[in-house]
Amino acid sequence: MRSGKIFHHFDQWGIIIRKDMLKQLALFIALFGAVTAWNRQNHFGNPCYLCSCFTVYTDRDVAVPLRPYAMAIDGYDTTEDRCLATCQRDQRCRAAVYGMVGGRSVFTCEFYEKFNTKSVPVYTTYVNMYMKRSSECKLPIAHLSSIEMIPADNSSLKRRAKLEKLIGRKNPFLG
């Protein structure tokens, strides 16, 4: 071994790999991974980009009788900003609901075209309701891809009816 710098020697190929080269390679891989993770659209960690274009109701959902006209085909594949960008592009959309609902779908993104603002916001944890502002949004949204939408099924109504039933139930620990 020459001066302790040779880490491994492959006699077949005649390739010598040095420790410092391996350290540099490991540093490059770690840096590359951090940069790609930073720029990735994900559910957690990134602040909401389009929230200033909407009136945000934190921990609120739409009341049971109202049905969305469309919802994301795959709620887990959506992000908060992609959900809001899709609502911003759609002329029918007046409000969007995005949040963590659990179960098989985990996340939901639903679009509503009409609602009654006096009875609509119902307390629900981990779900936010976003109402479009009347003023035009000045933020560019070209970099945010739209999500695939499908006509809404009854899964949204079932989820909200179950939550309202749980909220109305008496807490046995309060006596």
Buried (B, 14 or more C-beta within 10 A) or exposed (E): EEEEEEBEEEEEEEEEEEEEEEEEEEEEEEEEEEEEEEEEBEEEEBEBBBBEBBEBBEBBBBBBEBBBBBBBEEBEEBBBBBBBBBBBEBEEBBBBBBBBBEEEBEBBBBBBBEBEEEEBBBEBEEBBBBBBEEEEBEEEBEEBEBBEBEEBEEBBBEBBEEBBEEEEEEEEEEE
